Amino acid sequence: MTALPIDEVIAPLRQSLADHNRCLLVAQPGAGKTTRVPLALLEDTAPGQRWLLLEPRRVATRLAASYMASQLGEQVGQTVGYRVRGESRVSSQTRLEVLTQGILTRMLQDDPSLPGVAGLIFDEFHERSLDADLGLALALDAQQALREDLKLLVMSATLDTQALLSLLGAETPLIECPGRSWPVTTFYRSAARQETDQAQQSRVVLEALNAHSGDLLVFLPGQGEIRRLQQSLAQSLRSDVDVLPLHGQMPLAQQQAVLRRDDDSRRRIILTTALAESSVTVPGVRIVIDGGRERVAVYQPRTGLTRLETRRVNQASADQRRGRAGREAAGFCYRLWPEDTVLNAHRQAEIQQADLAGLVYELARWGVHEPEALSWITPPPAPAWQTARQLLIDLNLLQSDGQLSPLGRRSARWPSHPRLARMQQLAAESGNPALPELAAKLVNWLEENRSDAHIDLSITLKADHAQLAALLLAAYPDRVACQQSDGQFKLLSGGQARVPADNRLAKAALIIVVELDGQAAAARVFSAVELPDSVLAKQYPDTDKWQPQTFWDDATQKMMVEVQRLLTIGTRQLTLARRTSQLSPRDLPESQLQQALIEALRKRGTLPWPDQDQQLLGRLRLLNKVLGAPWPSVEDQDLLDSLETWLAPHLKGLHRLDQVARLPLAQCLLQSLDWQCQQRIEQLAPAHIKVPSGSYIRIDYSGDEPVLAVKLQEMFGQSETPRIVDGKVPLLIHLLSPARRPVQITRDLAGFWANSYFAVRKDLRGRYPKHPWPDNPLQAQATARTKAALKRSDADPVP
C-alpha cells in the first residue's frame, strides 16, 4: 500500500481517541485522511461495534466506501458499507458505514444512544453544512447525556480550529497533518475591459489547453454557466477533446463516469460546480481554472423565500480548488480575478444563511424548543429561527409551546423537509390511493431532478393538476398566489411573482408557486401549478366566505370598507376576490380598524417618528447592539414587522394616519418592554450625565455611538472617560471651546489631558482669556463660568 502523509499521525490519533472521547484532526488535501483513518480505527474497535463516517455528498459517500472496500479486497457491503437516502449497502459484517450527514440525524432521533456504534467521524467539516452542524450538536448532547464512551472525531482540511476547540473543549487533542501534493503554479487572468465572463472563461481555457498537458477542471457557479461555456467551447475545440459537465443534479452514473478515466488518448475539460472542490479526486487533472465564484442559497427570513446568490469564493475554497491540480503530479491553476483581490478566510456556515425549518423540526423531535439548549459552533440566527418556528406552527406541525403537534409527530416518519413530510403524511391519510404515489413522485423531482422543466409542474410530472395542486397546497400554503394582471401575481407571503405572459399559467386566477428566484418584487417563477377554487376551499373552507374588510385608501385619505374572500394562514392574509360594500368603518370591529392602520403604515415603509423620539430610539438601538435580548431591535423593518406587538394597543379609537403621526411613538415602544427594562434604561443609557462642573449634559444617541458634547473646562479633574451600559461603552467626548465649538474629539480623556490639552491650551487661551486654562487640568476646579465669575463664587460667604 502506497505511503501517505496521514500514516505518520495514525498512531498518535489512535492513542488520543483511546484517552479522550473527542479529537480534532486537521489534515491538508492529499493527506489520505478520508480513507486511511477510518480503517485504522477499526483495529481498536471491539467486535460487534462499528464506526460511522459522515460525508457531505452522496457521490463522495459511495466513492469513499468503494475505495476502502477495494483496499480490503472486498465488495462494498462487507466490512465497509454505505447508506444514502433511498439506498443501503450494509450487512451484518459491516463495521464501517459511510453515510451522508443527514442520515446521522435520523439515526440519533430513532435511538440517541446509537447502540453498536463505537464512534462518529465528521469528514470535510470545513464545508459547514447545516446537516453537519446539527449532527455534531445532537451527537455532543447524546455523548454528554447517554454515551460518554462514544468517540467523536472531527476531520477537515481547512478549519477555524479555535472555534471548534471552544465547542469541543480546550482539552480536546488537536492533531495536524501536512498534505501530499505536487507543486501548483498559479496564474491570475483578469477579464479584459468589457469582456463577458463567458468570453474570459473560454479565452483562458484555450490558453491553458495549449500551454500544458493533462485534463482541465473548470470551477463555475452553477449549471447555467456550465451549459453556456460548454456550448461556447464546442465551437472552438479540436475533435480529440471532450467537454464534460459535473454537478450535483446529474444522475449518479454520469457523475461516476466523469470520476473515472477510461480513455487516456483523449483530453478532457470538466466543467464543475463546487462539487469537485473536496471529497473527490478527478483523475487526470493537471490544470484548474477557477472562475472565483460560487452560488449559495441564502434564506430571507422576512419573505420566507430562499434566494440564490452568486458571490466571490472564500480563500479556503480557492486553496482547495487550486489543490485539485496537484493531486497526481505538478499542475497549474488559473485564477480569473486580480492577484490583489482580498478574499474572506472561510466559507460562511450554512446555518447562518439557510431555511431553518428542518432544523427547528428536528430539534422539536429531540425535545429542544430553544437553540440555547444545545452547543453550537455557530448558533442559529434568531430571525431565521423565529420565521422557521412560525412556519411550522402555520403548517400545524408545531404547537405554540414548541412541542410537536399530533400531525407533526406522525409526519416525522418521512425523511424530507417538514413541508414535504407534511404533504406525504396527509397524502397517506387522504384515502385516495393515487395521492401517495404522486406525492412520492413529486418529492423525488423536488429533491433529485430540478433540471430544465416546464413552468407548469403538471406538464413536467404528467400529473392531474388538481391532485398535484392539492398536494402542493399541503406543502406550500404560503406560496399561494393570486393574479393581479396577466402574468403578475401576489403571494400570500407578501411578495410579487411573475410568469411569462405566453405561458398558460399567466392567465390563471390562482397558482401555487413551488420554485422562484427569491426576489422580494417581481420574482421569477420557475415552477408552479394552477390552483382550482374547489381544491383551495376543501383545505381552507373559509376561503368560500365573503368577509367585510377595511383598508386605508391613500387617494381619499380615508378608511374604506369592502367585502373580500380571503386566505388566512397565521398572521398573513391574501385577498382572493373583492367587491364594494355599503358598510361604514364604524360598523366593523375595532381590531380590524387597527389592523388596517398597521397595514397602511407597512405599505408606506416608514414610521412618522417625531424628532424628539430619535434620542430614545438611539438609546434602545445601543442597548440592543451591546446587550441583545431582551432589548428589541429598532431597525425600521423590525419595528414595522412587530407593529401588532407594540403599537396596536395605542390605536384604539383612531381612524386616520395623521392621528397615528401625533402619537408619542417612542414612548409606545418603551411601554411595550417589560417593567425591568423600562426601569433600567435610564441606568444603562441615561439621557443626561453629570459632569465634574455639576452640569447635567445631554448624551447624543443619534449617531453610530453615543456622544457627550461638553465644554472643556467642565471636565477639569475627570481623568477617566465616562462609560455607560454597565461600563461596556465609552462615550465619544466632543470637548468644546467656550464658544461651544469642537476643539478635540476623544475616547481617551486621560490621554488628552496628558498630551493634546497643552496644544489646545496654547491655541485657545489667547482667544478666550476670561476662561481658565490651568497648568494642571486634573487638579483644577471644573466650571462652566469665566475666571471672574468663578472668583466671585469663591468669595461669596457661606450661608
Secondary structure, DSSP 4 states (H G I P E B T S, - for coil): ----TTHHHHHHHHHHHHH-SEEEEEE-TTS-HHHHHHHHHHTTSPTT-EEEEEESSHHHHHHHHHHHHHHTT--TTSSEEEEETTEEE--TT--EEEEEHHHHHHHHHH-TT-TTEEEEEE-SGGG--HHHHHHHHHHHHHHHHT-TT-EEEEEESS--HHHHHHHH-TTS-EEEE------EEEEE-PPPTT--HHHHHHHHHHHHHHHS-SEEEEE-SSHHHHHHHHHHHHTTS-TTEEEEEE-TTS-HHHHHHHTS---TTSEEEEEE-GGGSSS---TTEEEEEE--EEEEEEEETTTTEEEEEEEEPPHHHHHHHHHGGGSSS-EEEEESS-TT----SSPPPGGGTS--HHHHHHHHHHT-SSGGGS--SSPPPHHHHHHHHHHHHHTTSB-TTSPBPHHHHHHTTS-S-HHHHHHHHHHHHSS-THHHHHHHHHHHHHHH--SS--SBHHHHTT--HHHHHHHHHHH-GGGEEEEEETTEEEETTS-EEE--TTSGGGG-SEEEEEEE---SSSEEEEEEEE--HHHHHHH-GGGGS-EEEEEEETTTTEEEEEEEEEEEETTEEEEEEEEE----GGGS-HHHHHHHHHHHHHHHTS----TTHHHHHHHHHHHHHHH-TTSPP--HHHHHHTHHHHTGGG-TT--SHHHHHTS-HHHHHHHTS-HHHHHHHHHHS-SEEE-TTS-EEEEE-SSSS-EEEEEGGGGTT--SPPEETTTTEE-EEEEE-TTS-EEEEES-HHHIIIIIHHHHHHHHTTT-TTS---S-TTTSPP-SS-HHHHHHHHHSPP-
